[in-house]
Every structure is written in C-alpha cells, then in structure tokens.
C-alpha cells in the first residue's frame, strides 16, 4: 500500500477515489507511569521508551488506515495527515490519529 502526505503521487495517475480512511491508537495513562519508572532512559530530555511507544502507536494507526483502504480495494492513500492529541481528564492519554484519501493509482 503506497502512502503519501502529498495529494498525488508523481508519475502515477489516480483512476478512482474511495473517500477518507482513518486510523487511531491511544496510549493509556498506565504507559506514562511505566515510562517515568524508567526515568534512566531519559537522556538530553528525550525518553527512548516513550519514543518507542509513540512509534508503535503511529504504526498501529497507519496499519488500521491501510486495512480500511484495502477493504475499499484501494492500492494507495494520498493526502495523509498525522495528528497527536491528549484526551481524557487532565490529558491522561495520548491519541495518534491518521487520515487520508483511499485511491487507486495506475
């Protein structure tokens, strides 16, 4: 599944549009506690453990979006937007959401 943040793919013609597809992944508050328990991972203001979890959440969201596009018989997703939000009381959870347009390219 070809995926792009641009509205088209250079050298490819879009032959069909299937609509918007999305994917989401939410990290719960207990994950944050685990990160802070491993505070020794923090070097220069960055937490390797936290970054790994964010990468995993982003991968889950992208895979969910791609699965929805495949169900529509699309072979690409264009115009992808990636968003990070805090949700819940006092921002207790972090959500990664992605959306794009499922298309067929030739």
C-alpha positions as CSV (number, residue, x, y, z in Angstrom):
1,X,0.0,0.0,0.0
2,X,1.6,3.2,-1.2
3,X,1.1,6.0,1.3
4,X,1.9,9.7,0.9
5,X,1.2,13.1,2.6
6,X,1.0,14.7,-0.8
7,X,-2.3,15.0,-2.7
8,X,-0.9,13.0,-5.7
9,X,2.0,10.6,-6.4
10,X,4.4,11.9,-9.0
11,X,4.3,9.8,-12.2
12,X,1.1,8.0,-11.2
13,X,-2.4,8.8,-12.3
14,X,-5.3,8.4,-9.8
15,X,-8.0,6.5,-11.5
16,X,-10.5,6.2,-8.6
17,X,-11.2,7.9,-5.3
18,X,-12.9,5.9,-2.5
19,X,-13.1,8.5,0.3
20,X,-11.4,9.3,3.6
21,X,-9.9,6.4,5.6
22,X,-8.7,6.8,9.2
23,X,-6.7,5.0,11.9
24,X,-6.3,5.7,15.6
25,X,-4.3,4.4,18.5
26,X,-4.5,5.6,22.1
27,X,-1.8,5.3,24.8
28,X,-3.2,5.0,28.2
29,X,-2.1,6.7,31.4
30,X,-0.5,3.5,32.8
31,X,2.0,3.6,30.0
32,X,3.1,7.0,31.2
33,X,3.7,5.6,34.7
34,X,5.9,2.9,33.2
35,X,7.9,5.5,31.3
36,X,8.5,7.6,34.4
37,X,9.5,4.4,36.4
38,X,12.3,4.0,33.8
39,X,13.5,7.6,34.1
40,X,17.0,6.5,33.5
41,X,16.1,6.2,29.8
42,X,15.9,9.9,29.6
43,X,19.0,11.4,28.0
44,X,19.1,15.0,26.9
45,X,15.4,15.5,27.6
46,X,14.3,12.5,25.4
47,X,12.9,9.2,26.6
48,X,13.8,6.3,24.3
49,X,11.0,4.2,25.9
50,X,8.4,6.9,25.3
51,X,9.5,7.4,21.7
52,X,9.3,3.6,21.1
53,X,5.7,3.7,22.3
54,X,4.8,6.7,20.2
55,X,6.3,5.0,17.1
56,X,4.3,1.8,17.9
57,X,1.1,3.8,18.2
58,X,1.8,5.6,14.9
59,X,2.5,2.2,13.2
60,X,-0.8,0.8,14.6
61,X,-2.8,3.9,13.3
62,X,-1.2,3.6,9.9
63,X,-1.9,-0.1,9.6
64,X,-5.5,0.4,10.6
65,X,-5.9,3.1,8.0
66,X,-4.3,0.9,5.3
67,X,-6.6,-2.0,6.3
68,X,-9.6,0.2,5.7
69,X,-8.2,1.3,2.3
70,X,-7.7,-2.3,1.3
71,X,-11.3,-3.1,2.2
72,X,-12.3,-0.5,-0.3
73,X,-10.0,-2.1,-2.9
74,X,-7.6,0.9,-2.9
75,X,-3.9,0.5,-3.6
76,X,-2.7,3.8,-2.2
77,X,-3.6,6.6,0.3
78,X,-2.8,10.2,-0.5
79,X,-3.1,13.4,1.4
80,X,-2.2,11.8,4.7
81,X,-2.5,13.9,7.9
82,X,-0.9,12.8,11.2
83,X,-2.2,14.2,14.5
84,X,-1.3,13.8,18.1
85,X,-3.8,14.8,20.8
86,X,-4.2,14.4,24.5
87,X,-7.5,13.0,25.6
88,X,-9.3,12.3,28.9
89,X,-9.2,14.1,32.2
90,X,-6.0,16.1,32.7
91,X,-4.7,14.7,29.4
92,X,-4.2,11.3,30.8
93,X,-4.0,9.6,27.4
94,X,-2.3,10.4,24.1
95,X,-4.0,9.6,20.8
96,X,-2.3,9.3,17.4
97,X,-4.7,9.6,14.5
98,X,-4.0,9.5,10.8
99,X,-6.4,10.2,7.9
100,X,-6.0,10.2,4.1
101,X,-7.9,9.6,0.9
102,X,-8.0,6.0,-0.4
103,X,-7.4,5.8,-4.1
104,X,-6.4,3.5,-7.0
105,X,-3.3,4.6,-8.9
106,X,-2.1,3.3,-12.2
